Amino acid sequence: MYNRSPFFRAALSAVAALLLMTGCRSAMSIQSDSTNADQAEPSMFPLRFYHHGFAVHCYNTIRCQVSYYDHDFTRLFGDKRSGPPPSPDYRDKWTMATRSWIPNFPPPADVHWTSLDGVEHDAKVDIGAIFKDQRVLYRVPDTEIPDRSWGDDPSILLEVNDRTVNVYMKAFIATKTEQIPGNKYSDGRDDVILAWTHTY
């Protein structure tokens, strides 16, 4: 009963070897796929920031003082009366922040100002709470943003306008296409986007 022919033993050995090779090949294939997955570059979306710039704009105030990150951002003009915005699209003309590379997030901004009616106001504007998810605000579709183009330093812009305080974000977002057809230098947008507002 146990006396197998040499042919039968050879066939059995061949089948066993084939099964072992197939198993090894499958394991190698799984390991290779896993390694490739581990080496894949992570997506840069959603865009996040870990440093930011900051700037202050005051309009329609008798005086205006804003301190943030141990810096008085209004020391050159805070004790002077500020006029109205210069044009309806004045925010589109704002430049990027005057101070950059501030780590997320210092204590709230201290805002002290006098509105046009002579009322004095004091407020703490918690920038860290407004941007607690550290997400960048922008209007460009993700599919229009080139890979590895995000540079992580948006501008946070605080505006005091009479009795209202607004907080905006302005971030340069590269685009795959020209925003002004024929202008090769227009491959990006830096929209000013409202993140928070409060009237006192």
C-alpha positions as CSV (number, residue, x, y, z in Angstrom):
1,M,0.0,0.0,0.0
2,Y,2.8,2.4,0.8
3,N,5.1,1.3,-2.0
4,R,4.6,4.2,-4.5
5,S,6.2,4.0,-7.9
6,P,9.1,6.3,-8.7
7,F,6.9,8.1,-11.3
8,F,4.2,8.8,-8.7
9,R,6.7,10.1,-6.1
10,A,8.3,12.4,-8.8
11,A,4.9,13.8,-9.8
12,L,4.0,14.4,-6.1
13,S,7.3,16.2,-5.6
14,A,6.7,18.4,-8.7
15,V,3.2,19.4,-7.5
16,A,4.5,20.3,-4.0
17,A,7.3,22.4,-5.5
18,L,4.8,24.2,-7.7
19,L,2.6,25.0,-4.8
20,L,5.5,26.3,-2.7
21,M,6.7,28.5,-5.6
22,T,3.2,29.9,-6.2
23,G,2.8,30.7,-2.5
24,C,6.2,32.5,-2.4
25,R,5.4,34.4,-5.6
26,S,2.1,35.6,-4.1
27,A,3.8,36.7,-0.9
28,M,6.5,38.5,-2.9
29,S,3.8,40.2,-4.9
30,I,1.9,41.4,-1.8
31,Q,5.1,42.7,-0.2
32,S,6.1,44.6,-3.3
33,D,2.7,46.2,-3.7
34,S,2.9,47.2,0.0
35,T,6.3,48.7,-0.4
36,N,5.2,50.8,-3.4
37,A,2.2,52.0,-1.4
38,D,4.5,53.1,1.4
39,Q,6.7,55.0,-0.9
40,A,3.8,56.9,-2.6
41,E,3.9,60.6,-2.0
42,P,1.1,61.8,0.3
43,S,-1.4,64.2,-1.1
44,M,-0.9,67.9,-0.3
45,F,-4.7,68.3,0.1
46,P,-6.3,69.6,2.1
47,L,-3.9,72.6,2.1
48,R,-2.7,73.4,5.6
49,F,-0.4,76.0,7.1
50,Y,1.9,75.9,10.2
51,H,3.2,79.4,9.9
52,H,1.5,82.6,8.8
53,G,2.0,86.3,8.2
54,F,0.0,89.0,9.8
55,A,-1.0,92.6,8.9
56,V,-3.5,95.2,10.2
57,H,-5.7,97.7,8.3
58,C,-7.7,100.4,10.1
59,Y,-10.5,102.5,8.5
60,N,-13.1,104.9,10.0
61,T,-11.4,105.0,13.4
62,I,-10.3,107.9,15.7
63,R,-7.5,105.7,17.0
64,C,-6.6,102.1,16.4
65,Q,-4.0,99.8,18.1
66,V,-3.5,96.1,17.4
67,S,-0.8,93.9,19.1
68,Y,-0.1,90.3,18.1
69,Y,2.8,88.0,18.6
70,D,4.4,90.6,21.0
71,H,4.4,93.2,18.2
72,D,2.5,96.5,17.8
73,F,1.3,96.4,14.2
74,T,-0.1,99.9,14.3
75,R,2.7,101.8,16.0
76,L,3.3,104.0,12.9
77,F,-0.4,105.1,12.5
78,G,-2.4,103.9,15.5
79,D,-2.7,107.2,17.2
80,K,-4.0,109.0,14.1
81,R,-7.6,109.2,12.7
82,S,-8.0,106.8,9.9
83,G,-10.2,107.7,6.9
84,P,-12.6,105.5,4.9
85,P,-11.4,102.8,2.5
86,P,-9.9,104.4,-0.6
87,S,-12.1,102.4,-3.1
88,P,-14.8,99.8,-3.2
89,D,-12.3,97.1,-4.2
90,Y,-9.7,98.2,-1.6
91,R,-9.2,94.7,-0.2
92,D,-8.1,93.4,-3.5
93,K,-5.2,95.9,-3.4
94,W,-3.9,94.7,0.0
95,T,-0.4,93.3,-0.2
96,M,0.8,90.2,1.7
97,A,1.5,90.5,5.4
98,T,4.0,93.0,6.8
99,R,5.4,90.4,9.2
100,S,5.7,86.7,8.2
101,W,6.7,83.3,9.5
102,I,4.7,83.5,12.7
103,P,4.3,80.0,14.2
104,N,0.7,78.8,14.8
105,F,-0.7,80.2,17.1
106,P,0.3,83.0,19.5
107,P,-2.1,84.4,22.2
108,P,-5.1,86.3,20.8
109,A,-4.6,89.7,19.1
110,D,-5.3,92.7,21.4
111,V,-7.4,95.2,19.6
112,H,-8.1,98.7,21.1
113,W,-9.8,101.3,19.1
114,T,-12.2,104.2,19.1
115,S,-15.0,104.1,16.5
116,L,-16.3,107.2,14.7
117,D,-19.0,107.8,17.3
118,G,-16.3,108.2,20.0
119,V,-16.9,104.9,21.7
120,E,-13.8,103.1,22.9
121,H,-13.6,99.3,22.2
122,D,-11.3,96.6,23.5
123,A,-11.4,93.1,22.1
124,K,-9.3,89.9,22.0
125,V,-9.4,88.3,18.6
126,D,-8.4,84.6,18.9
127,I,-6.7,83.9,15.6
128,G,-5.9,80.3,16.7
129,A,-9.6,79.6,17.3
130,I,-10.6,81.1,13.9
131,F,-8.2,78.9,12.1
132,K,-8.1,76.0,14.5
133,D,-8.1,73.4,11.7
134,Q,-5.1,75.2,10.0
135,R,-6.8,74.9,6.7
136,V,-5.9,77.4,3.9
137,L,-8.7,79.4,2.4
138,Y,-8.7,79.7,-1.3
139,R,-11.0,79.7,-4.4
140,V,-8.9,77.7,-6.9
141,P,-10.2,74.1,-7.6
142,D,-7.8,71.5,-6.3
143,T,-7.5,70.0,-9.8
144,E,-6.1,73.4,-11.0
145,I,-3.3,73.5,-8.4
146,P,0.1,72.0,-9.5
147,D,1.6,69.2,-7.4
148,R,4.0,70.2,-4.6
149,S,3.3,73.9,-5.2
150,W,2.0,74.9,-1.8
151,G,4.5,76.8,0.2
152,D,2.8,77.1,3.7
153,D,2.8,80.8,4.7
154,P,-0.5,82.6,4.1
155,S,-1.2,86.1,5.3
156,I,-3.8,86.7,8.0
157,L,-5.2,90.2,7.7
158,L,-7.1,91.9,10.5
159,E,-9.3,94.9,9.5
160,V,-10.8,97.4,11.9
161,N,-13.6,99.4,10.2
162,D,-15.6,101.7,12.5
163,R,-17.3,99.2,14.9
164,T,-16.5,96.1,12.9
165,V,-13.5,93.8,13.1
166,N,-12.9,91.4,10.2
167,V,-10.3,88.7,9.8
168,Y,-9.3,87.6,6.3
169,M,-6.8,85.2,4.7
170,K,-4.8,85.9,1.6
171,A,-2.7,83.0,0.3
172,F,-0.8,82.7,-3.0
173,I,-2.1,79.6,-4.8
174,A,-0.3,78.5,-7.9
175,T,-2.5,77.5,-10.9
176,K,-1.8,75.2,-13.9
177,T,-3.3,77.8,-16.3
178,E,-2.8,81.5,-16.8
179,Q,-5.3,83.6,-15.0
180,I,-4.8,86.3,-17.6
181,P,-4.6,84.6,-21.0
182,G,-1.3,85.5,-22.7
183,N,0.4,86.6,-19.5
184,K,2.8,83.9,-18.5
185,Y,3.3,85.5,-15.1
186,S,-0.4,85.1,-14.1
187,D,-0.2,81.5,-13.1
188,G,-1.6,82.0,-9.6
189,R,-4.2,83.7,-7.5
190,D,-4.2,85.4,-4.1
191,D,-7.8,86.1,-3.2
192,V,-8.7,87.8,0.0
193,I,-11.2,85.6,1.8
194,L,-13.3,86.5,4.9
195,A,-12.8,84.1,7.8
196,W,-14.4,85.9,10.7
197,T,-16.3,89.1,11.4
198,H,-17.8,90.8,14.5
199,T,-19.5,94.2,15.0
200,Y,-19.1,95.7,18.5
